[in-house]
Amino acid sequence: MRKGQNIRIHEIFEFFQADILVLIDADMILKDETTLEKLIHPFLKNRKVGLVTGNTIPVLAKSFLERSINNYIYSRQLLQKEFDFGKTVYVAHGFLVYNALFLKSLELPQHILNHDAFSYMACVTSTWKHVYVHKAVGYYRSVQTAKDLIKQSTRHRAGQEQ
């Protein structure tokens, strides 16, 4: 039965019993077979790492709208690199890796719309460390239609308010 991503993530969090949890969105494609190793490595180096995120890159666009969205993303990434804005919530989407102890301390609201951003903010405002692994690359497709853009924008706006 389809219950939605948020409900399923809550179920995963509730029943999870290993040391590290890797969540990958269904539309993500990992660059190569070493991507998971790169994402897990920070946990081996530092026990205080609570959350690891990787480098998400949009795939080559097929439509004008998708090219426009990708260009916005590329511009934002260049500005972040050029002006060193420091840590940013934009690195938390697509695929996240959780330390089990951090996950146990995470109180994810039942109806949260953006678990990625919530997890990131919970980590960086706690005693846990967040690590961004630039070389751990995952590809995704940006929205391609105006209808999908409106749905996504509405969801993002509501998620920001939360």
KOLNU-291680 format. One record per residue: residue number from 0; x, y, z of N, C-alpha, C, O in turn; residue in one letter. Coordinates in pm, whole numbers, plus 32768, in hexadecimal, padded with zeros to 4 digits. Example, Ala and Ser with C-alpha at 12.3 -4.5 7.8 and 13.67 -1.06 7.14 Angstrom:
residues 2
   nr  n.c1  n.c2  n.c3  ca.c1  ca.c2  ca.c3  c.c1  c.c2  c.c3  o.c1  o.c2  o.c3  rest
    0  8527  7DC7  830C   84CE   7E3E   830C  8528  7EB6  830C  8590  7EB4  834E     A
    1  8505  7F1F  82C4   8557   7F96   82CA  850A  8003  8313  853D  8072  8324     S
***
This chain:
residues 162
   nr  n.c1  n.c2  n.c3  ca.c1  ca.c2  ca.c3  c.c1  c.c2  c.c3  o.c1  o.c2  o.c3  rest
    0  8054  7F8A  8000   8000   8000   8000  8059  807C  8000  80B8  8084  804E     M
    1  803B  80DC  7FAB   8087   8159   7FA4  805A  81B6  8014  7FE7  81E1  801A     R
    2  80B7  81D5  806D   8099   822E   80DC  80E0  82B4  80CF  80BF  8312  8117     K
    3  813E  82BC  8076   818B   8337   8065  8215  832A  80A2  822C  82DB  80FF     G
    4  8271  8379  806D   82FC   8371   8097  830E  8391  812C  8358  834A  8171     Q
    5  82CC  83F7  815D   82DF   841E   81EA  82B6  83B0  824B  82FD  8396  82AC     N
    6  8245  836F  8231   8218   8302   8288  827C  828F  8283  829F  8257  82EB     I
    7  82AA  826D  820C   830A   81FE   81FE  838E  821E  8243  83CA  81C5  8280     R
    8  83BC  829A  823B   8439   82C0   827E  8429  82B4  8315  8484  8285  835A     I
    9  83B7  82DE  834A   839E   82CC   83D9  83A4  8238  83FF  83DC  8214  8466     H
   10  836A  81E3  83AC   836D   8153   83C7  83FC  811D  83C5  8423  80CD  841A     E
   11  844A  814C  8364   84D7   8120   835D  8521  814C  83DA  8568  80FD  8418     I
   12  8511  81CB  8401   8554   81FF   8478  852C  81AF  84F4  8580  8191  8549     F
   13  84AD  818C  84FD   847B   8146   8573  84B4  80B9  8581  84D3  808E  85F0     E
   14  84C3  8072  8512   84EC   7FE6   8518  8581  7FD0  84FB  85B1  7F60  8505     F
   15  85C8  8038  84D8   8656   802E   84B5  86A9  8001  852D  8698  8033  859C     F
   16  8706  7FA0  8516   8755   7F6B   8585  87EA  7F5E  8567  8833  7F29  85BB     Q
   17  8819  7F89  84F6   88A8   7F7D   84D5  88F5  7FF8  8505  88BC  804D  854B     A
   18  8973  8003  84E1   89C7   8074   850D  89BA  80EE  84B2  89C6  815F  84E0     D
   19  89A2  80D6  8433   899B   8142   83D0  8923  812A  8375  890C  80BA  8348     I
   20  88D8  8194  835C   8865   818C   8301  887F  81E4  8288  889E  825A  8296     L
   21  8873  81A9  8212   8884   81F3   8195  87FA  8201  8156  87B9  819D  8138     V
   22  87CE  827E  8141   8750   8298   80FB  876F  82D8  8075  87B3  833E  806E     L
   23  873F  829A  800C   8755   82CE   7F85  86CD  82DF  7F43  867F  8280  7F3B     I
   24  86AF  8358  7F13   8631   836F   7ECE  8628  8316  7E53  868E  82F4  7E16     D
   25  85AF  82F0  7E30   8598   8293   7DC1  85CC  82C8  7D3C  85ED  8279  7CE3     A
   26  85D4  834C  7D2D   85FE   8384   7CAC  8695  83A1  7CA6  86C3  83DC  7C45     D
   27  86E0  837A  7D0B   8770   8391   7D0D  87BA  831F  7CC8  8795  82AA  7CD2     M
   28  8824  8344  7C81   887D   82E2   7C43  8909  82FE  7C79  893F  836A  7C63     I
   29  8944  829D  7CBF   89CA   82B0   7CF6  8A30  82AB  7C85  8A25  825B  7C29     L
   30  8A94  8301  7C8F   8AF7   830F   7C23  8B42  828D  7C07  8B52  8266  7B94     K
   31  8B6E  824B  7C71   8BBA   81CF   7C5E  8BB1  8177  7CDA  8B6E  8199  7D3C     D
   32  8BF5  8105  7CD4   8BEB   80A4   7D40  8C33  80D1  7DBF  8C23  8092  7E28     E
   33  8C82  813C  7DBA   8CC7   816C   7E33  8C7B  81DA  7E7C  8CA7  8208  7EE6     T
   34  8C0A  8205  7E47   8BBF   8273   7E84  8B95  8253  7F13  8BA5  82A6  7F6C     T
   35  8B61  81DD  7F2A   8B37   81B6   7FB2  8BAE  81B1  8011  8BA4  81DA  8084     L
   36  8C20  817D  7FE1   8C98   817A   8035  8CC0  8207  805E  8CE4  821E  80D2     E
   37  8CBA  8265  8002   8CDE   82F0   801F  8C80  832D  8084  8CAA  837D  80D8     K
   38  8C00  8308  807E   8B9E   833D   80DB  8BAD  8302  8168  8B8F  8345  81CB     L
   39  8BD9  8287  8171   8BE6   8244   81F2  8C6C  8262  8236  8C75  825C  82B1     I
   40  8CD0  8281  81EA   8D57   8298   821F  8D5D  82FE  8292  8DA3  82E3  82F3     H
   41  8D17  836F  828D   8D20   83D0   82FD  8CF7  8395  8384  8D2A  83C1  83EB     P
   42  8C9E  8334  8386   8C75   82F4   8403  8CE8  82A4  8440  8CF4  8299  84BA     F
   43  8D3D  826D  83EB   8DAE   821D   841A  8E1B  8276  8456  8E67  8249  84AC     L
   44  8E22  82F2  8429   8E88   834F   8457  8E60  839A  84D6  8EB7  83C0  8525     K
   45  8DDE  83B0  84EC   8DB2   8403   855B  8D2C  83D1  8590  8CC8  83D0  8547     N
   46  8D2A  83A7  860D   8CB0   8370   8649  8C45  83DA  8660  8BD1  83B7  8678     R
   47  8C67  845A  8659   8C07   84C5   8670  8BC1  84F1  85F0  8B70  854D  85F3     K
   48  8BDE  84B0  8580   8B98   84CE   8504  8B0C  8493  850E  8AFC  841A  8521     V
   49  8AA9  84E9  8501   8A1E   84BC   850A  89DD  84AA  8483  8986  8454  8471     G
   50  8A08  84FE  8421   89C7   84FE   839E  8A2E  851C  8332  8A82  8575  8341     L
   51  8A26  84D1  82C7   8A7C   84E7   8253  8A24  84FB  81D9  89C3  84B2  81C3     V
   52  8A47  8560  818A   8A00   8579   810C  8A64  857D  809A  8ADB  8592  80AF     T
   53  8A31  8568  8022   8A88   8566   7FAD  8A65  85D3  7F4B  8A0D  8626  7F63     G
   54  8AAB  85D2  7EDE   8AA2   8637   7E75  8A38  860E  7E0E  8A4D  85B0  7DC1     N
   55  89C9  8653  7E0E   895E   8633   7DAE  896A  868F  7D35  8978  8709  7D42     T
   56  8965  8651  7CBF   8979   8699   7C42  8906  8676  7BE3  88E8  8601  7BCE     I
   57  88C7  86DC  7BA9   885D   86BD   7B48  8896  8683  7AC7  8901  86AB  7A9A     P
   58  884C  8625  7A8D   8876   85EC   7A0D  8857  864F  799C  8810  86B1  79B0     V
   59  888D  8634  7929   887A   868A   78B5  87E5  869F  789A  8798  863F  7893     L
   60  87BF  871B  788B   8733   873F   787A  86FC  8718  77F2  8745  8712  778F     A
   61  8678  86FC  77F0   8634   86DA   7773  85D5  8748  7745  85B3  874F  76CF     K
   62  85AB  879F  77A1   854A   8806   777C  8580  8890  77A1  85E0  889C  77ED     S
   63  8541  88F8  776B   8569   8981   778A  855B  899C  781F  85B5  89D7  785C     F
   64  84EC  8971  785A   84D5   8988   78E8  853F  8941  793C  8574  8979  799C     L
   65  855C  88C6  7917   85C1   887A   7961  864B  88BC  7954  8696  88C1  79B6     E
   66  866E  88EE  78DD   86ED   8936   78CA  86F1  89B2  7922  8758  89D2  795D     R
   67  8680  89F8  792B   8679   8A71   797F  8690  8A4F  7A12  86DB  8A94  7A57     S
   68  8650  89E7  7A41   8661   89BC   7ACC  86F1  8991  7AE6  872C  89B6  7B4B     I
   69  8729  8942  7A8A   87B3   8916   7A9B  8812  898D  7A9D  8871  898F  7AEC     N
   70  87FA  89F1  7A47   8851   8A67   7A46  884A  8AB2  7ACB  88AF  8AE6  7AFA     N
   71  87D3  8AB9  7B06   87C5   8AF5   7B8A  8819  8AA7  7BF0  8861  8AE2  7C40     Y
   72  8811  8A23  7BEB   885C   89CE   7C49  88F2  89E2  7C36  893B  89F1  7C97     I
   73  8920  89E1  7BB8   89AE   89F4   7B9C  89DC  8A7E  7BCE  8A49  8A8A  7C07     Y
   74  898B  8AE4  7BB8   89AE   8B6C   7BE5  89B8  8B73  7C7D  8A15  8BAE  7CB3     S
   75  8957  8B35  7CC1   8959   8B34   7D53  89D6  8AED  7D86  8A14  8B1B  7DE6     R
   76  89FA  8A7E  7D47   8A71   8A35   7D71  8AF0  8A88  7D5C  8B49  8A88  7DB0     Q
   77  8AF7  8ACE  7CEC   8B6B   8B22   7CD2  8B74  8B95  7D36  8BE1  8BB5  7D66     L
   78  8B04  8BD3  7D56   8B03   8C3F   7DB9  8B2D  8C0C  7E42  8B7A  8C4E  7E88     L
   79  8AFC  8B97  7E68   8B22   8B5E   7EE9  8BB8  8B45  7EEE  8BF9  8B61  7F53     Q
   80  8BEF  8B12  7E81   8C7F   8AF5   7E7C  8CD0  8B77  7E7C  8D33  8B83  7EC3     K
   81  8CA5  8BD7  7E2B   8CEE   8C56   7E1C  8CEE  8CA8  7E9D  8D54  8CE2  7EC2     E
   82  8C7B  8CAD  7EE0   8C6E   8D03   7F55  8C70  8CB8  7FD9  8C61  8CF5  8043     F
   83  8C83  8C35  7FD4   8C8E   8BE3   804B  8C26  8C06  80B4  8C45  8C3D  811E     D
   84  8BA9  8BE5  8095   8B3C   8BFF   80F2  8B40  8BA1  816B  8AF0  8BAF  81C7     F
   85  8B9C  8B45  816A   8BA3   8AE5   81D8  8B3E  8A76  81C4  8B11  8A5B  8155     G
   86  8B1B  8A38  8231   8ABC   89C9   8229  8A33  89FD  81FF  8A09  8A6A  8227     K
   87  89F0  89AF  81AF   896D   89D6   817D  8913  895C  8172  8940  88EE  8154     T
   88  8894  8971  8189   8832   8906   8185  8825  88CA  80F8  87F1  885C  80E8     V
   89  8853  8911  8092   8848   88E0   8009  8898  8860  7FF1  8880  881A  7F8E     Y
   90  88F6  883F  804A   8943   87C3   8039  88F8  8749  806B  8928  86D8  805E     V
   91  8882  875F  80A4   8838   86F0   80E0  87BE  86CB  808D  874D  86EF  80AF     A
   92  87D5  8684  8023   8765   864C   7FD6  8797  85DC  7F7D  880A  85DB  7F52     H
   93  873E  857F  7F64   875F   8512   7F08  8793  8496  7F4B  8759  842A  7F3D     G
   94  8800  84A5  7F96   8833   8432   7FE0  887B  8461  805E  88D3  84B7  805A     F
   95  8850  8424  80CE   8885   8445   8152  88AD  83C5  8198  8871  835B  8184     L
   96  8915  83D0  81EB   8944   835E   8238  8944  8386  82CB  8981  83EA  82F1     V
   97  88FF  8336  831D   88EA   8355   83AA  893C  82F9  8404  8945  8281  83EB     Y
   98  8976  8332  846C   89AD   82E5   84DB  8935  82B8  852E  88DC  8308  854A     N
   99  8932  823A  8556   88BF   8204   859F  88A5  8250  8621  8831  8264  8647     A
  100  890F  827B  8665   88FC   82C4   86E3  88C0  834E  86CB  886B  837C  8717     L
  101  88EC  8390  8661   88AE   8410   863D  881C  83FA  8618  87C4  8447  8640     F
  102  8803  8392  85CD   877B   8373   85A2  871E  835D  861A  86AA  8387  8618     L
  103  8751  831A  8681   86FF   8304   86FA  86DE  8387  8740  8675  8393  877F     K
  104  8737  83EB  8736   871F   846C   8776  86C8  84C9  8720  8697  852F  8750     S
  105  86B5  84A5  86A2   866A   84F7   8645  85D4  84E6  865B  85A0  8476  8652     L
  106  8590  8551  8676   84FF   854D   8688  84BE  8588  860C  849B  85FE  8608     E
  107  84AF  8536  85A8   8476   855F   8529  83DF  856D  8537  839B  850A  8553     L
  108  83A9  85E6  8523   8317   85F5   852D  82CF  8599  84CB  82FF  8582  845C     P
  109  825D  8566  84F3   8212   8504   84A5  81F1  8533  8418  81FA  84E5  83B9     Q
  110  81CC  85B1  8408   819F   85E0   8385  8201  8643  8346  81D9  869D  82FC     H
  111  8281  8633  8364   82E6   868C   832B  82EC  8676  8293  82E8  8604  8265     I
  112  82F7  86E1  8249   82F9   86D7   81B7  8386  86C2  8180  8397  8688  8114     L
  113  83EB  86F2  81C9   8473   86E8   8196  84CC  86AA  8203  850B  86F1  8251     N
  114  84D0  8626  8205   8520   85E2   826B  85B5  85FD  8257  8601  85FD  82B8     H
  115  85E0  8614  81DA   866D   862F   81BE  869B  86AF  8205  86FC  86AD  8250     D
  116  8654  871B  81EC   8678   879C   8229  8669  8797  82C1  86BC  87CD  8309     A
  117  85FE  8757  82F2   85E9   874C   8382  865D  8701  83C2  8691  872B  842A     F
  118  8686  8692  8386   86F5   8643   83BC  8775  8695  83BF  87BF  8693  8422     S
  119  878F  86DD  8353   8807   8730   834B  8806  879A  83B9  8868  87A9  8402     Y
  120  8796  87E3  83C6   878E   884D   842A  8799  8814  84B8  87D9  8851  850F     M
  121  875C  87A1  84D0   8766   8762   8553  87F6  873C  8573  8822  8747  85E5     A
  122  883F  8710  850E   88CA   86E8   8522  8922  8762  853F  896D  8762  85A2     C
  123  891B  87C8  84EC   8976   883B   84FC  8955  8892  8574  89A7  88E3  859E     V
  124  88DD  8882  85AD   88BB   88CF   8626  88CA  887A  86A4  889D  88A1  870F     T
  125  8909  8807  8696   891E   87AD   8707  89B4  879A  871D  8A06  87E1  86E2     S
  126  89D7  873B  8771   8A65   871D   8788  8A9D  86BF  871E  8B16  86A5  871C     T
  127  8A48  868D  86C6   8A74   8634   865B  8AB4  8685  85EB  8A9A  86FD  85DC     W
  128  8B06  8643  859D   8B4A   8684   852B  8B08  865A  84A9  8ADC  85E8  8499     K
  129  8B02  86B7  844B   8AD5   869B   83C3  8B50  869D  8369  8BA7  86F3  8378     H
  130  8B57  863D  830D   8BC4   863A   82AD  8B88  8635  8221  8B31  85E4  8203     V
  131  8BB9  868E  81CC   8B93   8691   813E  8C06  8655  80F0  8C78  8681  80FD     Y
  132  8BE9  85EF  809F   8C51   85AB   8050  8C3D  85D0  7FBD  8BE8  8597  7F78     V
  133  8C8D  862E  7F8F   8C80   8661   7F06  8C97  85F3  7E9D  8C58  85F3  7E34     H
  134  8CF1  8596  7EBB   8D13   852D   7E5A  8CAF  84BA  7E57  8CBA  8461  7E03     K
  135  8C4E  84BB  7EB2   8BE2   8456   7EB0  8B70  8492  7E5E  8B21  84E2  7E92     A
  136  8B68  846C  7DE1   8B0D   84AD   7D82  8A92  8457  7D65  8A9B  83DE  7D50     V
  137  8A20  849A  7D66   89A3   845C   7D3D  895E  84B7  7CD8  895B  8530  7CEA     G
  138  8928  847D  7C71   88E5   84C9   7C07  884E  84BF  7C16  8819  8459  7C43     Y
  139  880A  852A  7BEF   8778   852B   7BF2  8744  857F  7B7F  878F  85CE  7B44     Y
  140  86C7  856E  7B5E   8687   85BB   7AF5  8635  862A  7B34  85E6  8612  7B8F     R
  141  8648  86A4  7B04   85F7   8715   7B31  856C  8708  7AF5  8556  86BD  7A96     S
  142  850D  8752  7B2F   8485   874C   7AF9  8485  877B  7A68  84D5  87D0  7A40     V
  143  8429  8741  7A19   8428   875C   7989  83AC  87A7  7959  83AB  87DA  78E9     Q
  144  8345  87AD  79AC   82CA   87EF   7980  82A1  885A  79E3  82C7  8855  7A58     T
  145  8254  88BA  79B4   8223   8925   7A0B  81CC  88EB  7A7B  81D2  891A  7AED     A
  146  817C  8887  7A5B   8125   8848   7ABF  8179  880C  7B30  8159  881F  7BA6     K
  147  81E3  87C4  7B0D   823A   8789   7B72  8286  87F3  7BC1  829E  87E3  7C39     D
  148  82AD  885F  7B7D   82F2   88CC   7BC1  8297  890D  7C2B  82C3  892B  7C9A     L
  149  821A  8921  7C07   81BB   895C   7C67  81A7  8900  7CDE  81A5  892E  7D50     I
  150  8199  887D  7CC5   8189   881D   7D33  8204  881F  7D8E  81F8  8822  7E09     K
  151  827A  881C  7D51   82F5   881B   7D9E  8307  889D  7DED  832C  889B  7E62     Q
  152  82EC  890E  7DAC   82FB   8991   7DEE  829A  899F  7E63  82BE  89D5  7ECB     S
  153  8221  896F  7E51   81BE   8974   7EBD  81EC  8920  7F34  81E0  894A  7FA7     T
  154  8221  88AB  7F17   8254   8852   7F80  82CC  8892  7FC7  82D6  888C  8042     R
  155  8326  88CE  7F79   839D   890E   7FB5  8377  8985  800C  83AE  8997  8078     H
  156  8319  89D5  7FDC   82EE   8A4A   802B  82AF  8A1D  80AF  82CB  8A55  8119     R
  157  825A  89B9  80A8   821C   8986   8123  8287  894A  817F  827F  8958  81F9     A
  158  82E9  8908  8145   8356   88CF   8194  83A9  893A  81D9  83D3  8928  824B     G
  159  83C0  89AB  8196   840A   8A1A   81D3  83C0  8A51  824A  83FD  8A73  82AF     Q
  160  833D  8A5B  823F   82ED   8A8D   82AE  82F5  8A32  8327  82F3  8A60  8399     E
  161  82FD  89AF  830D   8309   8950   837C  838C  8966  83C3  83AA  8920  8424     Q
***
